[in-house]
Amino acid sequence: MAKSKMVARRADVKRKFSFGFTLLELLVVMVIIGLLAGYVGPRYFSQIGKSEVKAARAQIDALEKALDQYRIDVGHYPTTEQGLPALMTAPSGEGRWAGPYLRKAVPEDPWGKPYQYRQPGEHGDFDLFSYGPDGQPGGEGEAADVTNW
């Protein structure tokens, strides 16, 4: 009778400690998580680059509309020297300025650099562009310039 009580007690002890994971099970789960991260990570980071380019295009479009409104009010686009700040504060000598033409300050591009503005432009009435993530003229793929032409 005493022997059967000891066997029953050992079974209870085994049951109490058998609810955890083995080291092998934990390693298998870690490998699976690593494989998923290796597959999903590059796809996620490529989407970030694409979204920054889309944001830059949207900002350039908004700045173009503000520049067009400036031209309607004043009669001409701001000069290269006046630049994009002319959309927020009246340049000296512009009596018909009716701005500000933007709700907030002139934004930087998604990479933290100022947009480039030239008037007269080589590609139209004005050129408005960002050098992209590399900050250098030209480039290919996601490092290409984002322009209004």
Helices and strands as residue ranges (DSSP letters): H 2-17, H 23-74, G 84-87, E 116-118, E 127-130, G 141-143, E 146-147
